Amino acid sequence: MKELRIAIVGHRFMGRAHSNAWNQVSRFFDPALKPVLRVACGRERNDLQAFADRWGWEEIETDWRKVLERDDIDAIDIATPTFLHAEMAIAAAEAGKHIFCEKPFCNTLAEAEAMLAAVEKAGVVHYLNHNYRRCPAVLLAKKLIAEGEIGEVYHWRGAYQQSWLVNPQHPLDWKLQKRTAAAGPLWDLGSHAVDLAHFLVGDFAEIDCRGKQFIANRPLASDPSKTGEVEVECAALMTGEFKNGALATIETTRYATGRRNRHTFEIYGSKGAITWDMEDMNRLQFYSGNDPEDRQGFRDILVTERSHEYVGAWWPPGHIIGYEHAFVHAAIDFLNAAGSGTQVEPNFRDGVKSIRVLEAAARSMETGQRVKVE
Ligand SMILES: NC(=O)c1ccc[n+]([C@@H]2O[C@H](COP(=O)([O-])OP(=O)(O)OC[C@H]3O[C@@H](n4cnc5c(N)ncnc54)[C@H](O)[C@@H]3O)[C@@H](O)[C@H]2O)c1
């Protein structure tokens, strides 16, 4: 069987989630290419070796540029902080490697456009990991909308709420600095929320955004007796309008006390409505205006039938799947695209679109004005 020889850069949260996906994918699916976990790359040699041993990476390397020079690597998996994505992806494209890249896509629209130009010139497969698109319940929502069950969409209400910054002792990490993260939850969580809005409803026409800072200084990780400035917003609330006329609200925060990873959307249309909550990700709530009036109400669909996307490869109906499965679904589609010379979605084109919306929101947050999404 033909192989896809992969190098991963980054070996913490996403490094583990991606390694799990590359390991699991051939056990449950039949990809066109067999993934080979060839090189794990990161900065801390000791941690990196332990990571490689645990997840089955054949070798380690601390300089990602050396990995790109190797002929025995076909694809680069970018699982590093956001500010490194552009430099790594452009270099990977120039070296002719397929790219599996984490979100947010990058820090600026100029970087986003350069990344897209590089992959298009190189003709490589490019994937941007908005993993929530590959949850079976989200794909059922997409199908219901495509089949006209919701009718004309009036409202998109998205929220991505976390709580890890409620603790004032949480140290100042890369996600709280402008150079490394571009912005706060607007970028990190908002990129997922905007991508799902694009996927399910359509393109944005204009955006308003209000940001807020709750805790301005935090202990340094290197020396907790000292503090440093939080350079990004703590919460960002967007309202906007889609080109198709639907209205949007999107709430992103790391200060939603008690909410660990509550990623939700609600869609209200002329014929029906849909709601989804990542913390109960196997279920979709669907209201149909076509039901007889005396039994109308939201139905609670357990999306675990063989007829649901990807589910048939896993367990019998009712045996739920979890967070990591959407990464395996991305892996199968990426391997099949690389094997057949096609593209996979979302990709760098979607990345440019999402950064355009986030930059408009950031401008609105700064100026207090509504901004058109060009
Ligand atoms: N898809 C999702 O749901 C999801 C969830 C969390 C994070 N992310 C994204 O994944 C990316 C990584 O986030 P994370 O939470 O895994 O970060 P992390 O801080 O846990 O890990 C970052 C990794 O990058 C490595 N790294 C940093 N600089 C490097 C360099 N110059 N060369 C080589 N390696 C380097 C570090 O050694 C570390 O292994 C970010 O873009 C983040 O937004 C996505």
The ligand as an SDF file (V2000), in Angstrom:
LIG
                    3D

 44 48  0  0  0  0  0  0  0  0999 V2000
   -8.4820   22.3040   16.7340 N   0  0  0  0  0  0  0  0  0  0  0  0
   -8.6420   22.5580   18.0140 C   0  0  0  0  0  0  0  0  0  0  0  0
   -9.6910   22.3440   18.5690 O   0  0  0  0  0  0  0  0  0  0  0  0
   -7.4990   23.1540   18.7920 C   0  0  0  0  0  0  0  0  0  0  0  0
   -7.4470   23.0320   20.1910 C   0  0  0  0  0  0  0  0  0  0  0  0
   -6.3440   23.5750   20.8600 C   0  0  0  0  0  0  0  0  0  0  0  0
   -5.3480   24.2300   20.1620 C   0  0  0  0  0  0  0  0  0  0  0  0
   -5.4500   24.3540   18.8070 N   0  0  0  0  0  0  0  0  0  0  0  0
   -4.4070   25.0480   18.0260 C   0  0  0  0  0  0  0  0  0  0  0  0
   -3.2820   24.1810   17.8700 O   0  0  0  0  0  0  0  0  0  0  0  0
   -2.0670   24.9350   17.8750 C   0  0  0  0  0  0  0  0  0  0  0  0
   -1.1710   24.4250   18.9850 C   0  0  0  0  0  0  0  0  0  0  0  0
   -1.8560   24.5900   20.2110 O   0  0  0  0  0  0  0  0  0  0  0  0
   -1.5300   23.6940   21.4920 P   0  0  0  0  0  0  0  0  0  0  0  0
   -2.6410   23.9610   22.4560 O   0  0  0  0  0  0  0  0  0  0  0  0
   -1.2160   22.3030   21.0940 O   0  0  0  0  0  0  0  0  0  0  0  0
   -0.2200   24.4660   21.9780 O   0  0  0  0  0  0  0  0  0  0  0  0
    0.8220   24.0170   23.0680 P   0  0  0  0  0  0  0  0  0  0  0  0
    1.3590   25.2600   23.6520 O   0  0  0  0  0  0  0  0  0  0  0  0
    0.1780   22.9820   23.9500 O   0  0  0  0  0  0  0  0  0  0  0  0
    1.9570   23.2840   22.1920 O   0  0  0  0  0  0  0  0  0  0  0  0
    2.7300   23.9870   21.2580 C   0  0  0  0  0  0  0  0  0  0  0  0
    3.8080   23.0670   20.7190 C   0  0  0  0  0  0  0  0  0  0  0  0
    4.5500   23.7910   19.7350 O   0  0  0  0  0  0  0  0  0  0  0  0
    5.9450   23.5470   19.9350 C   0  0  0  0  0  0  0  0  0  0  0  0
    6.7070   24.6670   19.4050 N   0  0  0  0  0  0  0  0  0  0  0  0
    6.6540   25.9690   19.7530 C   0  0  0  0  0  0  0  0  0  0  0  0
    7.5660   26.6840   19.0490 N   0  0  0  0  0  0  0  0  0  0  0  0
    8.2020   25.8180   18.2300 C   0  0  0  0  0  0  0  0  0  0  0  0
    9.2380   25.9290   17.2610 C   0  0  0  0  0  0  0  0  0  0  0  0
    9.7920   27.1070   16.9830 N   0  0  0  0  0  0  0  0  0  0  0  0
    9.6520   24.8110   16.6040 N   0  0  0  0  0  0  0  0  0  0  0  0
    9.0760   23.6120   16.8760 C   0  0  0  0  0  0  0  0  0  0  0  0
    8.0890   23.4410   17.7760 N   0  0  0  0  0  0  0  0  0  0  0  0
    7.6610   24.5230   18.4460 C   0  0  0  0  0  0  0  0  0  0  0  0
    6.0770   23.4110   21.4400 C   0  0  0  0  0  0  0  0  0  0  0  0
    7.2720   22.7140   21.7360 O   0  0  0  0  0  0  0  0  0  0  0  0
    4.8210   22.6030   21.7760 C   0  0  0  0  0  0  0  0  0  0  0  0
    5.0820   21.2290   21.5970 O   0  0  0  0  0  0  0  0  0  0  0  0
   -2.4870   26.4080   18.0430 C   0  0  0  0  0  0  0  0  0  0  0  0
   -2.5850   27.0110   16.7720 O   0  0  0  0  0  0  0  0  0  0  0  0
   -3.8670   26.2990   18.6870 C   0  0  0  0  0  0  0  0  0  0  0  0
   -4.7010   27.4040   18.4280 O   0  0  0  0  0  0  0  0  0  0  0  0
   -6.4740   23.8090   18.1250 C   0  0  0  0  0  0  0  0  0  0  0  0
  1  2  1  0
  2  3  2  0
  2  4  1  0
  4  5  1  0
  4 44  2  0
  5  6  2  0
  6  7  1  0
  7  8  2  0
  8  9  1  0
  8 44  1  0
  9 10  1  0
  9 42  1  0
 10 11  1  0
 11 12  1  0
 11 40  1  0
 12 13  1  0
 13 14  1  0
 14 15  2  0
 14 16  1  0
 14 17  1  0
 17 18  1  0
 18 19  2  0
 18 20  1  0
 18 21  1  0
 21 22  1  0
 22 23  1  0
 23 24  1  0
 23 38  1  0
 24 25  1  0
 25 26  1  0
 25 36  1  0
 26 27  1  0
 26 35  1  0
 27 28  2  0
 28 29  1  0
 29 30  1  0
 29 35  2  0
 30 31  1  0
 30 32  2  0
 32 33  1  0
 33 34  2  0
 34 35  1  0
 36 37  1  0
 36 38  1  0
 38 39  1  0
 40 41  1  0
 40 42  1  0
 42 43  1  0
M  CHG  2   8   1  16  -1
M  END
$$$$
